């Protein structure tokens, strides 16, 4: 297997990691996406598709997504939460959790493109605001 950037991130205890348990990691999406609350849900071990997940690993997805969405709703950052899995550029299964704010200018594919490809900067997010939000989310997910 070639080097996997997601596996490397997990091994290095990347500062963008917000939560981890025995099977999953939740990490912050890049500030460059300008989508506050955008996170990745990643299996800790290297798997390339859904069929490789154990029943136990798969059963944890729903509760983790629910916890992320609850935090985002509490903060007023998610009228909807998009879940997207592409795994083309990086062959390690990962789920993009992309919040859509009520009244936000972007919806659907344009919002997904801004988050996943950092294209466009509708409603730019200041770095301080991003870092503060990430810290709050880390605390919430640890509870």
Protein Blocks (a to p, Z undefined) as FASTA:
>chain_A
ZZdfklmmmmnopaklmbdcfkbccddddfklopghiacdddfbacfbfklpcfklmmmm
mmmmmmmmmmmmmnopafbdcdddfklmpccdcdddddddehiabgcjllmmmmmnogaj
ehiadfklmmmmmmmmmmmmmZZ
